[in-house]
Amino acid sequence: MAFFEIKDLQVTYGVIPALKGISFTVEAGEVVAIIGANGAGKTTTLHAISGIVNKCGGSILFDGQDVTNCPAHQIVKLGISQVQEGRGIFSNLSVLENLQLGAYLRQDATAVAHDIELVYEIFPRLKERRNQLSGTLSGGEQQMLALGRALMARPKMLLLDEPSMGLSPVITETIFRTIKRLNREKKMTILVVEQNAQMAMWVSNRTYIMETGKIIYSGQSKEMKNDDFIRQSYLGESGGSIK
């Protein structure tokens, strides 16, 4: 059994189908990317996993448990944390307070304090600004904070929704290098949804391509990057790449 598996998942918004029976897996310690254009169903997929939207068919299995109909707070408790598109930080709270909120389900105060220091080690800029109101941070710093806050829940699997959105190429590279580091050093399982196909495929082991609520293509990211159809249709000349 896969560590994480979606089977024939279906979601509708009113009468409009958003997910039309998608199926995929994520193995423990793996980074998997979902790419595709706006409206493909990528964010809906993450929201369905996180318990934010209702499902009308299919199942979601995580670490041996059926979590299809679990509420959002239970999903976090079970070990899935999401960094939402647009970051969703609490702008009127400090950096430190945002990180503390990320651990709201935890009772281990000493370990929470230790994990805050680990976040500061990953993102030194957050330590420098720990008492600063989060709404005054730059876009890149807010993305770092959103990622750090998700890590405070000690997730077994991390969901990232468009982590490069609105960021400069330099900050985008920093964020994706951090994703790769978390997977390499912490063995963290990560599912990343991203329009920047080059970056998504650089950081991931496998990639799924979505179009209009369906998965139309999947494979090993390294191989897909060399596929002429994928290169022409999804990589193009924009987005940049790193080695």
Secondary structure, DSSP 4 states (H G I P E B T S, - for coil): --SEEEEEEEEEETTEEEEEEEEEEE-TT-EEEEE--TTSSHHHHHHHHHTSS--SEEEEEETTEE-TT--HHHHHHHTEEEE-TT----TTSBHHHHHHHHTTT---HHHHHHHHHHHHHH-HHHHHTTTSBGGGS-HHHHHHHHHHHHHTT--SEEEEE-TTTT--HHHHHHHHHHHHHHHHHH--EEEEE-S-HHHHHHH-SEEEEEETTEEEEEEEHHHHHT-HHHIIIII-S-S----
